[in-house]
Amino acid sequence: MPVSAETNSDIALVNFNEKLELTNIQTAVMGDAEAPVRAKYDDVECWLMDCLKGNSSRYINLTFKDSFVDDITAEYKFEIDYYDYGTGYFGYYYDSVESDNRFGKLFYLENQRKWRTAEFTLNNAEFKKGIDGKYDFRLTINAPLSNSCSTSSSSVAISRIKVTKTPLKNPVYVTADIDESGNTFPWFSDKKIIHNHFVNRTENELNVNVRYVALAEESQTTLFDKTEQLTLKAGEKLDKDLDISEYDTCNLYNYYVYITGDNISSEFIPLQFAVIKTDPNGIKNRNVYMGNHIWKYDNYKEGIDVISKTNIGGMRIDVPWWYVESAASGRKLYAVGDVDR
């Protein structure tokens, strides 16, 4: 039987003790198991996402109380206490503005054999029970891979999840998208456009300063740093295109949007993009081919288009016997250049 602790309206907390302690959390369950897998490390009680027990024990699902998530402009800081044992990983999904089941990131174990805390912040959470129609947040030891997944080689113990809400943190929200497949620009393209979509989530007109920055993921070198001022009416949705066609330095970039104003200080990372050294004349290196199980991916046509920008001569894909044996399979094989085979 869960035990409700003293409540703070801006803090949600679950302690995975023998008697589950919940603050501003309506539900905390493990996968579809009838009972969680319990463990104890360094005298700390916990739940164990067990890599040997199937999907029933590879998830921890949370549903927050409605009173905790009533502010759509809020930012949420998560603290996950986990026991660092083994060489596996865990990650998370959450109900976001863009997707009911958005994947966040993976945290990798380092076999330090001690309790550690993973921290991250969400500024696009919506928490409307979008995961399976009943959960807001999910921890998992399954890594996403399109229509299939891999599982951590190690089980992961979780003792506590704490969420701190900062109300009115993001009165202006921004998303972004790129027309190029895989968000990947050929270096010579004269149409490198990032489409930004702003929303004023308040009932007041707002004047804000917007700063657009692209940093190389590893070196953190700056590709561009641009600014502009925007005025958004109450509830207004505003689309703004950012032309970066002048930049041709090849790398993988994180795209940041900073929004500041009166009592406003928000940071968003709406996407990653790449600039790559595609040959402008379409010349391919026939000495280089790629092996890829492309059929595992939902959007394999887009994947092939991205691969075609890399100048490789072609690709080898897995050809199961049933492709050959049964013409009724309905599948097609694709080659670089979008030619049906």
C-alpha positions, -999 to +999 in steps of 0.1 A: +000+000+000+016+033-010+021+059+017+015+096+010+041+119+024+039+156+033+032+175+001+049+204-015+029+215-046+061+220-066+078+186-057+068+151-068+087+123-051+087+085-050+108+065-026+109+028-035+109+015+000+091-016+012+062+007+018+061+028-014+062+066-004+045+089-029+043+127-031+022+143-058+023+110-077-009+091-084+007+059-097+040+041-096+041+006-111+067-017-126+059-027-162+030-051-164+041-072-134+018-080-106+045-070-081+078-051-085+112-068-082+126-056-049+163-054-040+187-038-015+221-023-022+243-008+005+213-011+029+191+010+006+158-005-005+149-002-042+131-015-072+151-035-098+145-032-135+155-068-142+171-076-176+163-113-171+126-111-165+112-098-198+092-066-203+072-071-172+102-058-151+120-036-176+100-005-170+090+018-141+059+039-149+047+071-132+015+091-133+016+125-116-014+140-098-033+165-119-026+192-094+011+189-100+010+193-138-016+220-143+009+246-154+019+242-191+046+268-188+065+248-162+100+233-163+106+200-146+139+189-131+143+151-125+167+134-101+170+096-105+189+077-077+203+045-092+229+019-082+259+020-105+266-017-109+275-034-142+280-020-177+244-015-189+222+015-192+188+030-186+167+057-202+134+074-201+103+083-221+078+111-213+046+126-225+056+158-243+040+186-263+053+170-295+047+133-287+028+111-263+058+088-259+090+109-265+123+093-258+148+113-237+183+099-234+203+070-221+224+070-190+253+045-190+265+025-160+302+027-151+303-002-126+314+021-097+293+000-073+277+030-055+246+050-055+246+079-080+221+105-092+211+111-128+198+146-134+180+161-164+155+189-171+123+188-193+109+220-207+085+205-232+066+180-209+028+179-211+020+150-188-015+142-200-012+104-195-001+098-231+021+068-225-002+038-230-031+061-222-023+062-185+013+071-177+032+104-178+068+091-174+087+059-179+121+046-169+133+017-189+164-006-196+152-010-232+170+012-257+149+024-287+157+012-322+128+021-344+104-009-345+127-030-323+149-025-293+178-038-274+180-044-236+206-034-211+231-062-203+228-053-166+198-049-143+193-014-129+183-006-093+162+026-086+157+039-051+142+073-056+127+096-083+123+133-074+108+159-097+110+197-090+086+219-109+095+256-117+062+273-126+060+299-153+095+290-164+088+289-202+059+313-211+072+312-247+078+278-262+096+269-294+099+239-316+119+235-348+121+213-379+141+210-411+129+199-445+161+179-453+159+141-446+177+133-413+182+170-406+213+166-428+224+194-451+248+188-480+276+214-475+270+231-508+232+235-504+220+271-508+187+263-490+197+255-454+166+266-435+156+259-399+118+264-394+112+278-358+077+277-343+070+300-313+040+298-291+030+324-264+015+302-238+002+332-217-027+356-218-004+386-222+015+402-250+052+394-247+083+411-260+113+387-261+149+385-272+157+353-292+192+340-297+199+311-321+231+291-315+246+260-332+275+242-313+294+213-326+285+183-304+320+172-295+343+203-299+316+228-289+328+252-316+302+277-327+288+275-362+265+305-358+252+329-332+222+350-343+197+372-324+164+389-331+135+405-312+100+392-313+066+404-301+040+378-296+004+385-288-015+366-262-017+330-273-001+337-306+017+311-327+045+326-348+067+308-374+102+322-381+126+308-406+163+309-399+185+309-431+219+294-424+228+287-461+261+307-457+275+281-433+292+250-448+315+237-421+308+199-418+300+186-384+271+174-361+255+203-343+232+209-314+208+237-321+200+260-291+173+287-288+175+311-259+145+333-250+148+362-226+127+391-215+110+405-184+111+376-159+118+352-188+149+331-192+144+299-212+168+275-230+156+250-256+175+224-277+148+216-303+169+195-326+203+183-339+214+188-375+244+179-396+263+195-424+281+168-445+306+167-474+283+154-501+298+156-535+280+183-555+284+164-587+270+132-573+303+113-576+302+081-555+332+062-540+326+027-555+353+013-531+331+019-501+298+002-493+277+001-461+261-029-444+227-020-430+196-039-417+175-012-432+143-032-431+143-029-392+135+008-395+100+023-400+111+052-423+137+033-443+132+055-474+144+085-455+173+065-441+184+055-476+182+092-487+205+102-458+229+074-466+230+085-503+244+119-491+275+103-478+291+096-512+294+058-506+290+035-536+260+016-523+248-006-495+243-042-486+211-051-468+201-083-451+182-106-474+163-133-454+154-165-472+117-156-470+123-127-494+134-152-520+110-180-511+078-160-510+070-134-536+038-128-517+058-111-488+049-077-503+083-062-494+106-043-518+144-039-517+157-004-522+191+007-535+208+041-531+193+063-557+157+053-548+155+026-574+130-002-566+145-037-568 
